[in-house]
Amino acid sequence: MKKLQSLFIGIIAVILVLVFAVNRLEHTSGMAGAKVLNIYNWGDYIDPDLLKKFEKETGYKVNYETFDSNEAMFTKIQQGGTAYDITIPSEYMIQKMIQEKLVLPLDHSKIKGLNNIHEDFLNQSFDPENKYSVPYFWGTLGIVYNDKFAKADELKYWRDLWNEKFRDNIMLIDGAREVIGLGLNSLGYSLNSKNAAQLNAAVNKLKGLTPNIKAIVADEIKIYMANEESMVAVTFSGEAADMIAENPHLHYVIPAEGSNLWFDNIVIPKTAQNKAGAYDFINFMLRPENAAQNAEYIGYSTPNKAAMKLLPKEIIEDKQFYPTDEMLKHLEVYQDLGKKYLGIYNDLFLELKMYRK
């Protein structure tokens, strides 16, 4: 009898393990049913209350995963291990994903609210006619400074970062395109330069900045600046907005020489299992009230002109976060450099990080 009981318990245990394994496989492969939506997004890049609202309105269960770089996202989508229904890459990566056939063309007849997007953010060179992507957020790369330690007229240009006053007091965002790009901009060169002499000149100039660099970091840059552990930082506009909300002594500046104008757009990966749910999510995020709520929570600039009417006046009138047309003329969008030059930028960035003061 005891042997039978043990055998019965063993069979039950095996069944439970198999059920768990099947459920887990269905989750990771994106095949958990039509009422599941798998979203792959940047960390802290949507108001969690909006996800709850979307689930309540639609009945979908959202599986939400995050990535910390376009390259990490690209690799995971390319490998195809998880069937994400939605992801949100940046402009140059969208261009690359289109070329690699990793995203699906959009059926515009299923999209409601695209007319809410400002014309300036549609039909960009990385996705003409928005055949593959829908604008989500946009912003710039710039300088954050603490007015306890620096004055506004001391940080108008990228070249001002080389001021000896900021020795061991500058935080840089951990990104090859961003750091090499500010070096290029400081010399008057394009952010998308493939000229070896220009790239070497930029890196050599950046090596002269290393005495001022306290650290090259990622998301933690927000905490360091809010806690006044550094005088100056180079980061994205949305990160700057978060810092400023925590510490009123912080200010954001778009350098006058020019900088990066970036776009993050929603796409549907080719492995999507729930295409209907993907369109429902796109339409949900295009609704002005949802786009406004998301922009106020995240701190990045919304491309949704209807949503802007719902945002506080002090937000949309801040020219550092909603630049004028004249300011936008000095900004440049990252282009896909191709594998060869992306590798060169990464190698130069690594060389810079290993350089000793």
C-alpha positions, -999 to +999 in steps of 0.1 A: +000+000+000+028+024+009+045+016-024+013+025-043+010+057-023+045+066-031+040+058-068+008+079-069+025+109-052+054+105-077+030+106-107+013+137-093+046+154-088+057+146-124+024+160-137+027+192-117+063+197-130+051+191-166+022+215-162+046+242-149+071+236-177+044+238-204+030+271-189+065+285-186+073+275-222+041+291-234+050+323-216+085+326-229+075+318-264+047+343-264+020+316-270+000+319-238-031+328-257-047+357-276-055+376-244-018+379-235+003+408-247+041+406-245+057+440-243+095+446-244+104+482-234+131+503-218+132+503-180+109+528-162+095+539-196+057+537-190+034+547-162+025+514-145-010+527-139-015+529-177-007+492-180-033+484-153-058+506-171-050+489-204-055+454-189-088+465-173-102+481-205-092+453-228-090+421-207-055+415-218-028+402-194+003+422-200+037+404-197+062+433-194+099+429-198+127+456-200+160+461-218+188+486-211+201+492-247+189+491-283+216+465-290+204+441-262+169+445-275+179+438-311+198+407-302+169+392-282+144+400-310+168+385-336+173+353-316+135+349-315+133+330-282+105+352-269+076+363-292+072+399-281+041+416-295+054+452-289+088+467-285+101+504-285+135+509-302+152+542-311+154+556-346+187+541-358+177+507-345+143+509-362+162+515-394+184+485-388+154+463-378+136+472-410+167+463-430+169+430-412+132+423-416+127+420-378+096+442-377+062+439-394+047+466-417+018+483-401-018+481-413-027+518-409-064+510-413-062+494-378-045+524-362-067+551-346-052+584-335-022+587-357-035+621-366-028+631-329+009+630-337+026+663-347+036+663-383+073+670-373+075+635-358+060+616-387+077+605-419+112+606-406+141+593-427+145+562-406+109+551-414+093+570-443+055+572-441+057+554-408+053+521-425+067+503-395+066+525-364+044+549-344+060+577-324+062+572-286+086+597-271+113+620-283+140+641-267+176+653-267+210+647-252+223+676-231+240+688-199+226+689-164+242+712-139+237+721-102+234+758-097+251+755-063+283+748-081+280+762-116+264+792-133+242+791-164+267+810-185+294+785-177+277+756-195+263+768-228+285+747-250+299+711-251+334+727-249+325+741-215+328+706-200+366+709-203+366+737-177+391+728-149+365+739-124+347+706-131+377+684-123+365+649-112+329+662-112+312+652-144+290+621-149+287+608-184+259+585-197+273+551-206+268+551-244+292+550-272+271+570-296+264+596-270+300+601-257+318+599-290+290+621-304+296+649-279+333+648-288+323+651-325+298+679-318+324+698-298+346+699-329+317+708-353+315+673-368+284+651-375+272+627-349+271+601-377+307+607-389+325+578-406+356+599-412+386+582-394+404+615-389+373+631-373+367+601-351+403+600-339+402+638-333+371+634-312+385+606-291+418+625-285+398+656-274+377+634-251+409+620-235+416+656-225+382+655-207+390+625-185+404+645-156+369+660-152+351+627-156+340+613-122+322+582-137+306+568-168+273+553-156+238+543-167+204+548-148+221+555-115+232+589-129+198+602-118+204+593-081+239+607-081+229+641-095+197+643-073+219+636-043+244+663-054+273+638-057+285+656-088+283+691-103+275+682-139+262+653-160+256+645-196+224+626-201+190+624-219+163+651-214+139+627-198+165+616-172+172+653-166+135+659-160+135+632-133+165+647-116+151+682-116+119+669-101+140+656-072+163+686-068+153+721-079+190+732-080+194+711-112+190+725-147+191+711-182+209+727-212+210+717-249+245+728-260+245+755-287+269+736-310+242+710-315+233+676-301+213+645-306+176+646-314+163+611-307+130+593-313+116+561-297+088+545-316+065+516-311+070+486-335+055+451-339+083+425-341+080+399-368+076+371-341+044+387-326+017+362-317-009+387-307-011+413-335-046+423-326-035+431-291-005+450-304-028+473-324-050+477-294-020+489-273-008+513-300-043+528-302-045+530-264-012+549-262-022+573-291-052+585-270-044+621-258-052+615-222-030+584-220-001+600-238-003+631-216-004+609-184+026+590-197+046+621-206+040+637-172+050+605-154+081+597-174+094+633-181+102+628-218+086+649-245+055+636-262+050+638-300+013+637-294+000+673-302-034+665-287-018+653-255+003+685-252-029+705-247-036+685-216-001+690-200+007+717-175+018+750-191+052+750-174+061+717-190+053+725-226+068+761-224+101+748-211+123+753-242+150+728-230+124+700-231+103+713-260+129+731-281+119+759-306+122+753-343+154+773-343+169+751-317+158+719-335+178+730-366+210+724-346+201+689-336+209+657-355+193+623-355+214+591-352+216+570-383+223+533-385+261+532-389+262+496-401+281+468-383+316+480-392+313+515-379+292+506-349+321+483-340+345+512-345+325+535-323+323+508-296+361+502-298+369+539-295+345+542-265+362+513-248+396+529-255+384+561-239+370+542-208+403+524-204+424+556-208+441+567-176+442+604-167 
